[in-house]
Every structure is written in structure tokens, then in C-alpha cells.
């Protein structure tokens, strides 16, 4: 009975943690310095939005998707200011990876978000 109670408590804690994708904000950067979107110096992501250059905010939609061997993971999508962002946590590292699309200039850059800021 004690093991059952411990397992039940652990499941409740895991469920509570999954309701928040992450706490705080993550700094994002371009994976390749040569392939980047012009004019973008900083990218920061929170649960609700992507902040571009510390002033433009792109609202994000959060969904849970199936990622093969990784099980159900997080996906964030957003559109705004001529940009589209698609980020997934389907990696074996603790990071969000995806693409930033500049529709006006027909440019796509790979993005990784993994540095936690307070």
C-alpha cells in the first residue's frame, strides 16, 4: 500500500509539472551564424510568447505532439510581424529546436532555445 501511495503521489507531481511547459524564459539563438534572419539580434521564449529584439511579441500556441521514441512532447507555434516560429522539444537534449521563417524575405533559419534565464 505504501508503494502505491508513493507512485500515486509521483504521478500527481509529474502531471502538475506537465501543465507548465517550462518556468521562466529561454534564450534562443540561431544554430548556424551564417543562416540567420536579418535584423534579429535577440530571441527569448516564454510559455505565452516569443519576444524578438526585446520589443516585438509573437503570441505562441502550445500543443502536445507525439515524437516517436520521445513520447508526447511540447510544440510551440506563432505568427506575427512577418515571422513564423515553429519549435519542438523532440530532442534528447533539454532544448526546444525548430525554425524561424521570415515570410517577407523568404528566409528560413534554424533556432535552438536552451538557456534558462531568471
Wavefront OBJ file of the C-alpha trace (Angstrom):
o trace
v 0.000 0.000 0.000
v 2.890 2.354 0.802
v 4.377 1.816 -2.690
v 1.006 2.506 -4.288
v 0.666 5.799 -2.389
v 4.214 6.802 -3.352
v 3.571 6.010 -7.018
v 0.283 7.946 -6.939
v 1.987 10.978 -5.420
v 4.740 10.818 -8.045
v 2.126 10.724 -10.833
v 0.389 13.787 -9.380
v 3.676 15.708 -9.268
v 4.522 14.751 -12.862
v 1.053 15.779 -14.035
v 1.372 19.136 -12.302
v 4.775 19.751 -13.876
v 3.481 18.950 -17.348
v 0.825 21.652 -17.163
v 3.636 24.232 -17.362
v 5.956 23.706 -20.318
v 8.795 25.484 -18.520
v 9.280 28.075 -15.832
v 10.952 31.372 -16.616
v 12.216 32.270 -20.064
v 14.558 30.609 -22.522
v 17.118 32.420 -24.633
v 17.163 31.316 -28.244
v 19.880 31.547 -30.847
v 20.436 30.646 -34.468
v 22.085 27.237 -34.882
v 24.199 28.483 -37.776
v 25.637 32.011 -37.593
v 25.669 32.329 -41.403
v 21.997 31.334 -41.813
v 20.062 33.830 -39.738
v 17.203 36.268 -40.206
v 18.487 39.795 -40.805
v 17.637 42.364 -38.154
v 17.080 39.862 -35.352
v 19.598 40.166 -32.548
v 17.786 38.507 -29.629
v 15.073 35.875 -29.269
v 13.507 34.927 -25.954
v 10.643 32.494 -25.386
v 8.216 32.055 -22.507
v 5.067 29.925 -22.201
v 2.939 32.523 -23.942
v 5.151 34.416 -26.404
v 8.324 34.800 -28.408
v 9.987 38.173 -27.835
v 12.049 39.393 -30.782
v 14.704 42.081 -30.136
v 13.182 42.695 -26.699
v 10.189 44.579 -28.127
v 8.160 42.606 -30.714
v 5.939 39.943 -29.186
v 4.636 36.949 -31.135
v 1.908 35.018 -29.270
v 2.506 31.245 -29.142
v 0.114 28.310 -29.267
v 1.226 25.347 -27.131
v 0.285 21.796 -28.106
v 1.417 18.313 -27.112
v 2.561 16.151 -30.040
v 3.803 12.593 -30.463
v 7.553 12.436 -31.061
v 8.366 8.791 -31.782
v 10.646 7.392 -29.072
v 10.338 10.583 -27.004
v 6.625 10.111 -26.303
v 4.454 13.203 -26.067
v 6.423 16.433 -26.198
v 5.809 20.179 -26.496
v 5.310 22.203 -29.667
v 5.057 25.985 -29.909
v 3.737 27.804 -32.992
v 3.348 31.508 -33.589
v 2.886 34.062 -36.358
v 3.384 37.813 -36.170
v 5.334 40.708 -37.622
v 6.067 38.819 -40.843
v 7.672 35.974 -38.889
v 6.537 32.423 -38.184
v 8.089 30.277 -35.446
v 7.796 26.507 -35.048
v 9.591 24.973 -32.051
v 9.510 21.362 -30.807
v 11.066 19.622 -27.825
v 11.518 16.344 -29.755
v 15.223 16.097 -28.895
v 17.235 14.072 -26.429
v 18.700 17.313 -25.021
v 16.723 19.652 -22.797
v 16.090 22.125 -25.615
v 13.484 23.434 -27.992
v 14.539 23.321 -31.631
v 12.800 24.497 -34.745
v 12.578 27.082 -37.473
v 12.076 30.814 -37.725
v 10.572 31.797 -41.073
v 10.834 35.350 -42.433
v 7.962 35.443 -44.944
v 8.813 38.905 -46.320
v 12.373 37.938 -47.285
v 11.684 34.231 -47.981
v 14.318 33.162 -45.438
v 14.339 30.196 -43.029
v 16.766 29.827 -40.117
v 17.157 27.018 -37.606
v 16.709 28.070 -33.973
v 17.604 26.401 -30.672
v 16.288 27.572 -27.281
v 18.058 26.162 -24.249
v 19.497 28.797 -21.932
v 17.252 29.439 -18.940
v 17.078 32.996 -17.619
v 15.596 34.027 -14.265
l 1 2 3 4 5 6 7 8 9 10 11 12 13 14 15 16 17 18 19 20 21 22 23 24 25 26 27 28 29 30 31 32 33 34 35 36 37 38 39 40 41 42 43 44 45 46 47 48 49 50 51 52 53 54 55 56 57 58 59 60 61 62 63 64 65 66 67 68 69 70 71 72 73 74 75 76 77 78 79 80 81 82 83 84 85 86 87 88 89 90 91 92 93 94 95 96 97 98 99 100 101 102 103 104 105 106 107 108 109 110 111 112 113 114 115 116 117 118
